[in-house]
Structure formats: C-alpha cells, structure tokens
Amino acid sequence: MFADKDISKFNNIETPFYYYDTDLLQKTLRSCADAAKPYHFHIHYALKANFNSVLLAHIKTIGFGADCVSAGEVRRAVEVGFDHKKIVFAGVGKSDKEINEALDLDIFCFNVESIQELEVLNDLARAKGKTAQVAIRINPNVDAHTHHNITTGLDENKFGINSWDLPECAEMLRICSNLEFIGIHFHIGSQITNLDVYKNLCIRVNEFSAWFEDRGFNVKVLNVGGGLGIDYYNPDHQIPDFEAYFEIFNNFLEVKPNQEVHFELGRALVGQSASLITKALYIKKGKKKNFVVLDAGMTELMRPALYQAYHKIENLSQSKIVNPKSSIVKYDIVGPICESTDCFGKEVEQPETFRGDIFAIRSTGAYGEVMASKYNLRDEIRAVYSTEM
Ligand code: LLP
C-alpha cells in the first residue's frame, strides 16, 4: 500500500486525513464478487462500515446491493445510484419518519427486529396503500467469538426476535395484510475470524427456515448477515479469504432451488483499503514512559478508545530509512484529545520518532471515517484518494 513515492506525496498534504487506496478496494470487491458468483449468492454492502460516496460508487458499480440502518443511509444509497430494489433497511429502532421515507422509496425489504415493529410497519404501509416486503431478523443465540461489544447474536443482545417469540411473530405476520413475508435474517457479530462460527450459524438458519416453512410461510430469502473479519495484525494480508467464507455457506446451508442467499458484508470489503495518515506533533520522553503525540486522535479513529481495538501503526518517515544506528523505542502513541483513553497503542515499538514524522494507522477503511466525532470541536477529517496522487 505504501510505496516510497506515496510518502513523499503525503509530506505535502495537511494531516490528518484518511487515505483510500481505491485500486485495492476494486481488487477486494472483484475478489468477493468472483467468489460469490458460482453460488449465485447476493451481496449487500453494509453502509455502516463506510458511507463515503466515492467508495459507494465503486461498490454500486460492481453490482452489490445496499444494507442500510437509517433513513440517511437509505437516502445516501439512492443518491449514489444503488438500485432501490437492492436496498435493505435494517435496525432495531427505525422511527416512523424513517419507515415512511423508505416506503416512499420502494426499497426491496425491511429487516424487522420486533413484533411491535411489524405492527407499526403494517399500519404505515396501509396508510400509503402499499405492501412492504419484510424479513424477520431472528436472534439465533450463536456465539460469534468476537469482542463482546460487537457480538449481536446472543440471547442477551437487543437485536432480532428471540426464538421463543416466533409463534407470536408468525401470528402477527398472518394478520398484517400490508406486509409480505419474504424471508429470515441473521447477523451474529462483527470481526469474525473463526469461520467455524458460521457453520453453527448455518445449522440454526436451516432450523429456523424449516420452522417457517412447516407453518406455511414461503422463505424466499435467507439473509445470513455479515461479520467476516480482516487481519488487523497484518494489513498486508489485504484481501480476506472470500472463497473459504462462501464455501462454508455452500456446504452447510440447506438452500432450496427457489431460495436466494443474501450477505451483508461491511468491514471485509473496505477495511484494508484505508489508512489514517497523521503527523507526530510532539515527542515526550519520560522516566517511565515515552509518548508520541499525534495530530489525529479518538475523534478521527474511535475504535481503539471504544473497543481497545488494535490497529498497526507505522512510522512512514523512519521505517524506510535503513539506518543501522537507529534505535527502537517503546512509545505510547496518543492523540491530542483531553481524554486518557485517547490512545492508539501502548508500549508500541517504533524506530526513534521525531516531530513531523508521518504515521499510517492501518486497516481503517471500516468504522473509521464514519465514526469520527466533533468532540473538542475538531475540524472534520478529510479523505484523500490514491487516484488523486
Ligand atoms: N448487518 C448487520 C445487521 C450489522 O449489524 C452489521 C454490523 C453488518 C451487517 C456488517 O458487519 P461487518 O461485515 O462490517 O462486520 N463499529 C464496530 C463494528 C460494528 C458492527 C455493527 N454491525 C467496529 O468498529 O468494530
């Protein structure tokens, strides 16, 4: 991702900024599309991972649909040109205003997360003289073995309808004449690196699909969500193993000839395609600790502060210099925000660092720019694209 020529160009750009490698993005999208094709799997990109319009334009062009969790995301998907018949609206707390907006845009499907939401959606659709297609999000109680803050498919999580509520859900579906049931939806968590977890999900999906079919419902769509992780420890493993991932679903999911399998991938598609480029403002050497204070902080990249997430940090200015005398120093690499959690890494071994050194915080294409905040009234983070350089 970082040839020497890039570094010299970075020197002339005001930091901090997100650097997007759109060639890598293209390769990643193509690899996913090629791996899904033999199985006729449908991919919806989860906009929550990154709703940057430049990225979305690439994702739309490859033919993927859009998985949205707010009216804002639905609007963005439409603006960028996603086919409205490939837009799904998910989320545990859709407001009436948001539902109305999505109904007006005639999106493909609402992934419904509670019995009460079915009633509300039915009423709002009836008021417009429309029929909304719905998939029921089921909480399958499958452990994703990922960070507890990004686990979504366990009984204690707020997402989806629990198995014991399904009989009531089925009754509600029968009386909601402005809803058309089209399938079932699952999402058990994010940054999943142990693919065996998906075998367990498939087994549960098969059970729930049979449950609905046994009660006379036609399950056309099996939406298995997203969650495929990326290698944060080795960002040079740029493209996730989509083939191994899809093969699991091909092997373990029981798909009938009339059924479609849908995926909602976010991180795996965009995660490795960006780095947060930031500059060392100050070096503080202490008796117990050395600090590098960067000009980017938790306001630009929240993941380390929020989930203690690891991102590889590279000093681009020093790492390319072959200097046998250069010493390795342990630094706490921190941001400028007035919070102790504003730290990207503790005791990180780095070449000796100097004011003005340029750093890349790697693997920040997903849940990076989109989770930025204005806290401390920080300037809005900018984006720079490889095609501009
Ligand atoms: N579908 C649903 C219903 C979801 O809730 C999510 C992510 C996805 C799909 C996409 O998951 P992905 O393929 O990107 O793992 N901010 C956290 C991640 C939160 C994920 C939320 N849901 C992070 O920075 O790790």
Boltz pocket constraint, residues with backbone or C-beta under 6 A from the ligand:
constraints:
  - pocket:
      binder: B
      contacts: [[A, 46], [A, 48], [A, 49], [A, 67], [A, 90], [A, 150], [A, 152], [A, 186], [A, 187], [A, 189], [A, 190], [A, 191], [A, 225], [A, 226], [A, 227], [A, 228], [A, 264], [A, 265], [A, 266], [A, 267], [A, 268], [A, 303], [A, 307], [A, 366], [A, 367]]
      max_distance: 6.0
